[in-house]
Amino acid sequence: MRKHLSLVLLLLATCLSSAWADPISSYYLTADNFDFEVQGAAVVNTWATQAPQMEYPIAISGGTIKTTSHMLGITGAEYDLAGNYTGNNYVATLDQCYDGTSDGTYNYTVQYLTGDVYRTDLDWQNPVLLFNIGDGSELGITYDGTNNSLWVSDFDTDTVRNFTMGGGLISSFSAGIVSLTCLALDPADGTLWMGSQLTEGTFYQYSKAGVLLDTVTYGPLAGVNTLGGEMVPEPGSLILVGLGAVGLAIYRRKK
C-alpha cells in the first residue's frame, strides 16, 4: 500500500512541478489594438480589439473579459473567454489607467500619474477612490481573494506591494526588474505573474514573498506592448491541484 501511495504521490508531484513551469491558468493580456491569451508555454489565442483607442485596463468576471480605455471617455469592450465580442462596450470614466482586476462584484484599477486606487462597477462606471499610494507611477494591479486585498506594481521602480482595501500595507518586495506591467495572480497556485516593458514578450513568476520562481518568453509577443493582464484558471489545472491536495491528505492520514 505504501509503495502504491508513494508512486501516486510521485506522479502527482511530477505533474504539478511540470504544470507550474509556466502559467497554469489562462493569462489574458491587453496590448495596443490586440488582446492575447497565453497558457503554459504558448500563445493560444489573439484577437483584434473593438475599440479604436487601445483597450488596456482588463477585468474578468462572470465568464467574460471586460476592458476599457486608458483615455477618459473612450470605450473598451466585452469579450467571452474565447475572445468573441459580446456587443457590450464600456466607456472609460478615469484617465491614465493601464491595468485592472475584479473580485466578481467590483472592478479595480490604479491611476498611473497619481497612485490613486479606484473601485468601479463591473461595467467600469461609478469610480470610487479607495486610497492613494502616495508616489505615483503605479501601473499593474490584481486582486487576491485569499485575503481580500490588492497587489499593485510600480512602473518606475521594481516594487510590488500588497494592500488592504483601505490602503494598509500588508507586504512588499522588490522584483529586481523595472517597468513592470501585466500584473496578475494565478488562482491555481497563488503565484504572481508580470511582464516588463523593457523585456516585451518575457514574463516573470514570483511567490507572494517575492521569490523569482520562473521566467517564460513567448516569441509572438516579442516587441508587443502588453500592459494589462489577468488570469482565469483552466478547469484541468484546478483538478490537478485538487488531486495533489487529496494525495497529500491521504499521505498524512496514513502516517
C-alpha positions as CSV (number, residue, x, y, z in Angstrom):
1,M,0.0,0.0,0.0
2,R,2.8,2.4,0.9
3,K,4.6,1.7,-2.3
4,H,1.4,2.4,-4.4
5,L,0.8,5.6,-2.4
6,S,4.4,6.7,-2.9
7,L,4.1,6.1,-6.6
8,V,0.8,8.1,-6.8
9,L,2.4,11.0,-4.9
10,L,5.5,10.9,-7.1
11,L,3.4,11.1,-10.2
12,L,1.3,13.9,-8.8
13,A,4.4,15.8,-7.8
14,T,5.9,15.3,-11.3
15,C,2.7,16.6,-12.9
16,L,2.4,19.5,-10.6
17,S,6.0,20.6,-11.0
18,S,5.7,20.3,-14.8
19,A,2.4,22.3,-14.8
20,W,4.0,25.0,-12.6
21,A,6.9,25.5,-15.1
22,D,4.7,28.1,-17.0
23,P,1.4,29.8,-16.1
24,I,-1.2,27.2,-15.1
25,S,-4.2,29.4,-15.7
26,S,-5.1,31.3,-18.9
27,Y,-3.2,34.6,-18.8
28,Y,-5.1,37.3,-20.7
29,L,-3.0,40.3,-21.9
30,T,-4.0,43.6,-23.4
31,A,-1.7,45.3,-25.9
32,D,-2.5,48.3,-28.1
33,N,-5.2,47.1,-30.5
34,F,-4.9,43.4,-29.8
35,D,-5.7,41.1,-26.9
36,F,-3.8,37.8,-26.2
37,E,-4.3,34.6,-24.2
38,V,-1.3,32.7,-23.2
39,Q,-1.4,29.4,-21.3
40,G,1.5,27.2,-20.4
41,A,4.3,27.8,-22.9
42,A,2.3,29.1,-25.8
43,V,0.2,32.0,-27.1
44,V,-3.1,30.1,-27.6
45,N,-5.4,32.9,-28.9
46,T,-5.3,36.5,-30.1
47,W,-8.0,38.9,-31.4
48,A,-8.3,42.5,-32.6
49,T,-10.0,44.8,-30.1
50,Q,-13.3,46.5,-30.9
51,A,-12.4,50.0,-29.6
52,P,-10.2,52.3,-31.7
53,Q,-8.1,53.7,-28.8
54,M,-6.2,50.9,-27.2
55,E,-8.0,48.9,-24.6
56,Y,-5.7,48.4,-21.6
57,P,-7.5,48.0,-18.3
58,I,-8.8,44.4,-18.1
59,A,-11.1,42.7,-15.6
60,I,-12.6,39.2,-15.8
61,S,-15.8,38.2,-14.0
62,G,-18.9,36.2,-14.8
63,G,-17.1,34.3,-17.6
64,T,-16.4,37.4,-19.6
65,I,-13.5,39.8,-20.2
66,K,-14.3,43.5,-19.7
67,T,-11.9,46.1,-21.0
68,T,-11.9,49.9,-21.0
69,S,-9.6,52.5,-22.3
70,H,-6.7,54.3,-20.7
71,M,-8.2,57.5,-22.1
72,L,-11.1,59.3,-20.4
73,G,-14.3,59.0,-22.4
74,I,-13.0,56.3,-24.9
75,T,-14.6,52.9,-25.0
76,G,-13.5,49.4,-24.3
77,A,-15.5,46.2,-24.9
78,E,-16.6,42.9,-23.5
79,Y,-15.5,39.5,-24.9
80,D,-16.1,35.9,-23.9
81,L,-13.1,33.9,-22.8
82,A,-12.5,32.8,-26.4
83,G,-12.2,36.4,-27.5
84,N,-15.6,36.8,-29.1
85,Y,-17.1,40.3,-28.9
86,T,-20.4,40.3,-27.0
87,G,-21.7,43.6,-28.2
88,N,-21.2,45.4,-24.9
89,N,-18.9,48.5,-24.7
90,Y,-17.6,50.3,-21.6
91,V,-16.7,54.0,-21.6
92,A,-13.6,54.9,-19.5
93,T,-14.5,57.1,-16.5
94,L,-10.9,57.5,-15.5
95,D,-7.7,58.7,-17.3
96,Q,-4.2,57.1,-17.3
97,C,-5.2,53.7,-16.0
98,Y,-3.5,50.8,-17.8
99,D,-4.4,47.6,-15.8
100,G,-7.4,46.3,-13.9
101,T,-8.8,43.5,-11.9
102,S,-12.1,42.2,-10.4
103,D,-13.3,40.4,-7.3
104,G,-16.5,39.5,-9.1
105,T,-18.5,42.3,-7.5
106,Y,-16.4,45.3,-8.4
107,N,-13.6,46.2,-10.8
108,Y,-10.4,47.9,-9.6
109,T,-7.8,50.0,-11.3
110,V,-4.9,52.3,-10.4
111,Q,-4.2,55.7,-11.9
112,Y,-0.6,55.8,-13.2
113,L,0.1,59.5,-12.6
114,T,-1.5,59.9,-9.2
115,G,-1.2,56.5,-7.4
116,D,-5.0,56.6,-6.8
117,V,-6.6,53.2,-6.4
118,Y,-10.3,53.1,-7.6
119,R,-13.2,50.7,-7.3
120,T,-15.8,50.7,-10.1
121,D,-18.9,48.8,-11.0
122,L,-18.4,45.8,-13.2
123,D,-19.1,47.9,-16.3
124,W,-16.2,50.3,-15.3
125,Q,-18.7,53.0,-14.2
126,N,-19.1,55.0,-10.9
127,P,-15.5,55.1,-9.8
128,V,-14.9,55.4,-6.0
129,L,-11.5,56.4,-4.7
130,L,-10.3,53.7,-2.2
131,F,-6.9,55.1,-1.3
132,N,-3.8,56.8,-2.6
133,I,-0.4,55.0,-2.7
134,G,1.4,58.3,-2.5
135,D,4.2,58.2,-5.0
136,G,2.6,57.7,-8.4
137,S,3.9,55.6,-11.3
138,E,1.8,52.5,-10.2
139,L,0.6,50.6,-13.3
140,G,-0.2,46.9,-12.5
141,I,-3.0,45.8,-10.2
142,T,-4.5,42.4,-9.4
143,Y,-7.0,41.1,-6.8
144,D,-6.1,38.5,-4.2
145,G,-9.1,36.5,-3.0
146,T,-7.2,34.7,-0.2
147,N,-7.1,37.8,1.9
148,N,-9.4,40.2,0.0
149,S,-6.6,42.5,-1.0
150,L,-4.9,44.2,-3.9
151,W,-1.4,43.8,-5.3
152,V,0.0,46.8,-7.1
153,S,3.2,47.1,-9.1
154,D,5.3,50.2,-9.7
155,F,6.4,51.0,-13.2
156,D,9.2,53.4,-12.4
157,T,10.7,51.1,-9.7
158,D,10.8,47.4,-9.1
159,T,8.4,47.5,-6.2
160,V,5.4,45.2,-5.8
161,R,3.1,45.8,-2.8
162,N,0.0,44.2,-1.2
163,F,-2.6,46.5,0.2
164,T,-5.8,46.0,2.2
165,M,-8.9,47.6,0.6
166,G,-8.4,50.5,2.9
167,G,-4.8,51.1,1.8
168,G,-3.0,49.4,4.6
169,L,0.3,48.0,3.5
170,I,0.4,44.2,4.1
171,S,3.7,43.3,2.4
172,S,6.1,44.3,-0.4
173,F,9.0,43.0,-2.3
174,S,11.5,44.2,-5.0
175,A,11.1,42.3,-8.2
176,G,14.6,43.2,-9.5
177,I,13.0,44.4,-12.8
178,V,11.7,47.8,-13.6
179,S,8.9,49.0,-16.0
180,L,6.6,46.3,-14.6
181,T,3.4,45.5,-16.5
182,C,0.5,42.9,-16.7
183,L,0.4,42.1,-13.0
184,A,-1.8,39.0,-12.4
185,L,-2.3,36.4,-9.7
186,D,-2.6,32.8,-10.8
187,P,-5.6,31.4,-8.8
188,A,-4.4,27.9,-9.5
189,D,-1.2,28.1,-7.4
190,G,-1.3,31.6,-5.8
191,T,1.7,33.0,-7.6
192,L,2.2,36.4,-9.2
193,W,3.0,36.9,-12.8
194,M,4.1,40.1,-14.5
195,G,6.0,41.4,-17.6
196,S,8.3,44.4,-18.2
197,Q,8.2,46.9,-20.9
198,L,12.0,46.5,-21.1
199,T,11.7,42.8,-22.0
200,E,8.5,42.6,-24.0
201,G,7.4,39.0,-24.6
202,T,9.1,37.8,-21.4
203,F,7.1,37.2,-18.2
204,Y,8.2,36.5,-14.6
205,Q,6.6,34.4,-11.9
206,Y,7.1,35.3,-8.2
207,S,5.9,33.9,-5.0
208,K,4.0,36.3,-2.8
209,A,7.2,36.6,-0.7
210,G,9.0,37.9,-3.8
211,V,11.0,34.9,-4.8
212,L,11.5,34.6,-8.5
213,L,10.2,31.2,-9.5
214,D,10.2,31.1,-13.3
215,T,10.7,33.1,-16.5
216,V,8.9,32.3,-19.7
217,T,9.3,34.0,-23.1
218,Y,6.7,34.0,-25.8
219,G,8.2,34.6,-29.3
220,P,5.0,36.0,-30.8
221,L,4.8,38.7,-28.1
222,A,8.4,39.9,-28.5
223,G,8.2,43.7,-29.0
224,V,4.4,43.7,-28.2
225,N,3.4,46.4,-25.7
226,T,1.4,44.4,-23.3
227,L,0.3,46.5,-20.3
228,G,-2.8,44.9,-18.7
229,G,-3.1,41.3,-17.5
230,E,-5.5,39.0,-15.7
231,M,-5.8,35.2,-15.1
232,V,-8.6,32.7,-15.2
233,P,-8.0,29.1,-14.0
234,E,-8.2,26.3,-16.5
235,P,-10.6,23.5,-15.2
236,G,-7.9,20.9,-15.8
237,S,-5.4,22.8,-13.7
238,L,-7.8,23.0,-10.8
239,I,-8.4,19.3,-11.0
240,L,-4.6,18.7,-10.9
241,V,-4.1,20.9,-7.9
242,G,-7.0,19.2,-6.2
243,L,-5.6,15.8,-6.8
244,G,-2.3,16.9,-5.3
245,A,-4.1,18.1,-2.2
246,V,-6.0,14.8,-1.9
247,G,-2.8,12.8,-2.3
248,L,-1.1,14.8,0.4
249,A,-4.1,14.4,2.7
250,I,-4.0,10.6,2.2
251,Y,-0.3,10.5,2.8
252,R,-0.6,12.4,6.1
253,R,-3.5,10.3,7.2
254,K,-1.6,7.1,6.5
255,K,1.4,8.5,8.5
